[in-house]
């Protein structure tokens, strides 16, 4: 079982990370925004192996790293950081539609990114449409990109398609094509897979939709926020999923805040991925103890997607990286 860091350990970890970020990003990041490594895991029988929660997140949003993200390089965002210019983020997907509680999501995402990357100007613009499926959003992407010229697209995708029972193969092809188009224009993209709900936990079609988003992210080497796995994990910590999911598959205020933090975590971790492909694979993530080292994870340091359960994905551990301040 892992044990909490001492104050000296945490301070040393922050200083090492600050030096690493300064080299990687050419920035002088303020140390208060740099988090500690993961602390103690819940006490279980000695025979069980328990992954520590990511303590950089708000207590209500904490999940293990393996249920939170798959990492990949973010070249455009890193270039903007090195050039010390504002980072323009385009948010699309159902929770970016700006209706009800969703209207606060762009602000939550912008605030979370600014806390994680101090002294960096972040501009988030949401262009989601209620009920929009991947093929429709993909068609709109071209005009939105031409208008905004974003550095990063954050795309919540799959939930509306699953509810509409869109053909899964056609969905995967449409998503793949759109991701390729965004990347071909020198723009980074982060995908967020469907929401979790107990009512569809055993629905083969719905879970296949989740796996399809994961497959596209892995194939196109783009970061992925495992919203389904994160929400499923959080629902097991409480007696109901209603703390994050309201009516009609819409996230409530807490759900939107957690999603903003989870997306920010995936983005900041991905900024530490090696630039050169030849550098990937030098570190075996299975041998990294996140409580004892500040080694940077390798590109796509993630376990293979479990075919039978879309929640068993992601990058082992949370590691010492730039993190969100506690609210």
Buried (B, 14 or more C-beta within 10 A) or exposed (E): EBEBBEEEBBEBBBEBBBEBBEEBBEBEBEEEBBBBBBBBBEEEEEEEEBBBBBBBBBEBBBBBBBBBBBBBBBBBBBBBBEEEEEBBBBBBBBBBBBEEBBEBBBEBBBBBBBBBBBEBEBBBBBBBBEEBBBBBBBEBBEEBBEEBEBBBBBBBBBBBBBBEEBEBEEBBBBBBBBBBBBBEEEBBBBBBBBBBBEEBBEEEEBBBBBBBBBBBBBEBBBBBBBBBBBBBBBBEEEEEBEBBBBEEBBBBBBBBBBBBBBBBBBBBBBBBBBEEEEEBEEBEBEEBEBBEBBBBBBBBBBBEBEEEEBBBBBBBBBBBBBBBBEE
